[in-house]
């Protein structure tokens, strides 16, 4: 189910991108808001909510600023300048936040890691807008979102068998989305190999993010599962069922769902941008 929510978000971004960079920037802000307040703010770590707010500011400023710089014809050297500046300033603010918080040095590394990783993920999510304003941006973003979206769709289905097998199937499906769009000639005519390359890069980046979230959920739930030698290790539980082991009365389940839905999309953005820039110019 968390991955299915991510697939739905990918669809929203795809529709927004087809309407133009401005609407895509607004959709990216929505995605970052889910990441920040649905995911980061629910983690039981000191200063989680201020860290979530920093991530939202970094992602929203990067997305809207990138679109504004392009629409206003600002004299910037790269479409990623605004996003990079916003992310860098948010990193500095995250360090200041950790120095100023009332909890002192207790769990400082954990809290700082949450803030830094949240800001980084949100800043990378804004790269969708940077990819969109390129000359071939409509095609690049469509291929990237189709790849990671189909990956999340397949990964979220309650399919029988080993999860590792279905991860491989999901990756192939994500790459296949590029072939489908290439053959259909939408939103632009792109060579088959290049289309598959962009979609595959996006799908693999999303797969890595999804695996990282599942591992984090497993480690967070591990102490609760240690009830005796007869109980199997939690790491043997299929990843698709990990979110259901968390206490629904806490924010842990909401955090797991939100991170599993948004982090693959955030990490797929730089992969799509870089590979799309390399293959499609």
C-alpha positions in Angstrom: 0.0 0.0 0.0 2.7 2.6 0.7 4.2 2.0 -2.7 0.8 2.3 -4.3 0.5 5.8 -2.8 3.9 6.6 -4.3 2.6 5.4 -7.7 -0.4 7.7 -7.3 1.9 10.6 -6.5 4.0 9.8 -9.6 0.8 9.9 -11.7 0.0 13.3 -10.2 3.4 14.6 -11.1 3.2 13.2 -14.6 -0.2 14.9 -15.2 1.2 18.2 -13.8 4.3 17.9 -15.9 2.2 17.5 -19.1 0.5 20.8 -18.2 3.8 22.7 -17.8 6.7 23.4 -15.4 4.6 25.7 -13.1 2.0 23.0 -12.3 4.8 20.5 -11.9 6.5 22.8 -9.3 3.2 22.9 -7.4 2.9 19.1 -7.5 6.5 18.8 -6.2 5.7 21.0 -3.3 2.8 18.7 -2.5 5.1 15.7 -2.6 7.6 17.4 -0.3 4.8 18.3 2.1 3.9 14.6 2.4 7.5 13.8 2.9 8.0 16.4 5.6 4.8 16.3 7.7 3.7 12.8 6.9 7.2 11.2 7.2 9.9 13.3 8.9 7.7 15.0 11.5 6.4 11.7 12.7 9.8 10.2 13.5 10.3 9.9 17.3 13.5 12.1 17.3 14.2 15.4 19.0 13.5 18.4 16.7 11.7 16.3 14.2 9.0 18.9 13.4 11.5 21.8 12.9 13.5 19.5 10.7 10.4 18.7 8.6 9.7 22.4 8.2 13.3 23.0 7.0 12.9 20.1 4.5 9.6 21.6 3.2 11.2 25.1 2.8 14.2 23.7 1.0 12.0 21.6 -1.4 9.4 24.2 -2.0 11.9 27.0 -2.5 13.9 24.8 -4.9 10.9 23.8 -7.0 9.1 27.1 -7.1 12.4 29.1 -7.4 13.6 26.9 -10.3 10.3 27.5 -12.1 10.4 31.2 -11.3 14.0 31.6 -12.6 13.0 30.0 -15.9 9.8 31.9 -16.3 11.4 35.2 -15.4 14.4 34.5 -17.5 16.8 35.0 -14.6 20.5 35.1 -15.4 21.5 31.8 -13.8 24.2 29.4 -15.0 22.2 26.3 -14.4 18.6 25.2 -13.9 19.7 23.7 -10.5 21.3 26.9 -9.0 18.2 27.9 -7.1 17.6 24.4 -5.7 21.3 24.1 -4.7 21.3 27.4 -2.9 18.0 26.6 -1.1 19.3 23.2 0.0 22.7 24.6 1.1 21.0 27.3 3.3 18.7 24.7 4.7 21.7 22.5 5.7 23.2 25.5 7.5 19.9 26.1 9.3 19.8 22.4 10.3 23.1 22.7 12.0 22.1 25.8 13.8 18.8 24.1 14.9 20.7 21.2 16.4 23.0 23.6 18.3 20.1 25.6 19.6 17.6 22.9 20.6 16.8 22.4 24.3 17.6 18.7 24.4 21.3 19.4 24.4 23.6 16.8 22.9 21.4 13.8 23.7 20.8 11.9 20.4 22.5 14.7 18.5 23.7 12.4 15.7 20.3 10.9 15.1 18.5 14.2 15.1 21.1 15.8 12.8 21.0 12.8 10.5 17.2 13.2 10.2 17.4 16.9 9.5 20.2 16.5 6.9 18.7 13.6 5.1 15.3 15.2 5.0 16.7 18.4 3.6 18.7 16.5 1.0 15.7 14.4 -0.1 13.4 17.4 -0.4 16.1 19.3 -2.3 16.6 16.4 -4.7 12.9 16.2 -5.3 13.0 19.7 -6.8 15.2 18.4 -9.6 12.0 17.3 -11.4 11.4 20.9 -12.2 15.0 21.4 -13.3 14.6 18.4 -15.6 11.3 19.7 -16.9 12.6 23.1 -18.1 15.3 21.6 -20.3 14.7 21.6 -24.1 13.7 17.9 -24.0 12.3 18.2 -20.5 8.8 17.0 -21.1 10.0 13.7 -22.5 12.7 13.3 -19.8 10.3 13.8 -16.9 7.6 11.6 -18.5 10.1 8.8 -18.9 11.4 9.1 -15.4 8.0 9.3 -13.7 6.7 6.4 -15.8 9.7 4.3 -14.8 9.5 5.0 -11.0 5.7 5.0 -11.0 5.4 1.6 -12.6 8.1 0.3 -10.3 6.1 1.5 -7.2 2.9 0.1 -8.7 4.3 -3.4 -9.1 6.1 -3.3 -5.8 2.9 -2.3 -4.0 0.7 -5.1 -5.2 0.1 -8.0 -2.8 1.8 -10.6 -5.0 2.9 -14.1 -3.9 6.4 -15.2 -3.8 9.8 -13.9 -2.6 10.0 -10.1 -2.3 13.4 -10.1 -4.0 11.9 -11.6 -7.2 9.1 -9.0 -7.3 11.7 -6.3 -6.8 13.5 -7.5 -10.0 10.2 -7.7 -11.8 9.3 -4.2 -10.7 12.6 -2.9 -12.0 12.1 -4.5 -15.4 8.6 -3.1 -15.5 9.9 0.4 -14.8 12.4 0.1 -17.6 9.7 -1.3 -19.8 7.6 1.9 -19.3 10.2 3.8 -21.2 9.9 1.4 -24.1 6.1 1.8 -24.1 6.3 5.6 -24.2 9.0 5.4 -26.9 6.9 3.2 -29.1 3.8 5.4 -28.5 5.8 8.5 -29.3 4.5 10.4 -26.2 5.2 13.1 -25.2 7.9 13.2 -27.9 9.7 10.8 -30.3 12.6 9.4 -28.3 14.9 6.5 -29.5 14.0 3.2 -27.8 17.4 2.7 -26.2 17.5 6.2 -24.7 13.9 6.0 -23.5 14.6 2.7 -21.7 17.8 4.1 -20.2 16.1 7.1 -18.6 13.2 5.0 -17.3 15.5 2.3 -16.0 17.7 4.8 -14.2 14.7 6.3 -12.5 13.3 2.9 -11.5 16.6 1.7 -10.1 17.0 4.9 -8.0 13.4 4.5 -6.7 14.1 0.8 -5.9 17.2 1.7 -3.9 15.1 4.3 -1.9 12.3 1.9 -1.3 14.7 -0.8 0.0 16.3 1.8 2.3 12.9 2.7 3.8 12.0 -1.0 4.3 15.3 -1.6 6.0 14.8 1.4 8.3 11.3 0.2 9.2 12.7 -3.3 10.0 15.4 -1.9 12.2 12.9 0.4 14.0 10.5 -2.4 14.7 13.2 -5.0 15.6 13.2 -4.3 19.4 9.4 -4.8 19.6 9.7 -8.2 17.9 12.3 -9.6 20.3 9.7 -11.6 22.4 11.6 -14.9 22.7 13.7 -17.5 20.9 10.7 -19.1 19.3 9.9 -16.0 17.4 11.4 -15.7 13.9 13.6 -12.6 13.2 11.7 -9.7 12.0 14.2 -9.3 9.1 12.6 -12.5 7.6 9.2 -10.8 7.4 8.4 -9.8 3.7 9.0 -6.0 3.4 5.4 -5.5 2.1 4.1 -6.4 5.6 6.6 -4.4 7.6 4.4 -1.3 7.9 1.6 -3.3 9.3 3.8 -4.4 12.3 4.0 -0.8 13.6 1.7 0.5 16.2 -1.2 2.3 14.4 -1.7 4.5 17.4 1.7 6.2 16.9 3.1 8.1 14.0 5.4 5.3 13.0 3.0 3.8 10.5 2.2 7.2 8.9 6.0 7.8 8.7 6.7 4.5 7.1 3.9 5.0 4.5 4.9 8.6 3.7 8.6 7.9 3.4 8.0 4.8 1.2 5.7 6.8 -1.1 7.9 9.9 -1.4 11.6 9.0 -1.1 11.6 6.9 -4.3 10.2 9.8 -6.2 12.8 12.2 -4.6 15.8 10.0 -5.4 14.5 9.2 -8.9 14.6 12.9 -9.8 18.4 13.4 -9.9 18.8 10.0 -11.7 16.3 11.1 -14.3 17.9 14.6 -14.7 21.4 13.3 -15.1 20.7 10.3 -17.4 18.2 12.4 -19.4 20.8 15.2 -19.8 23.4 12.6 -20.8 21.2 10.8 -23.4 18.9 13.4 -24.6 21.0 16.5 -24.2 
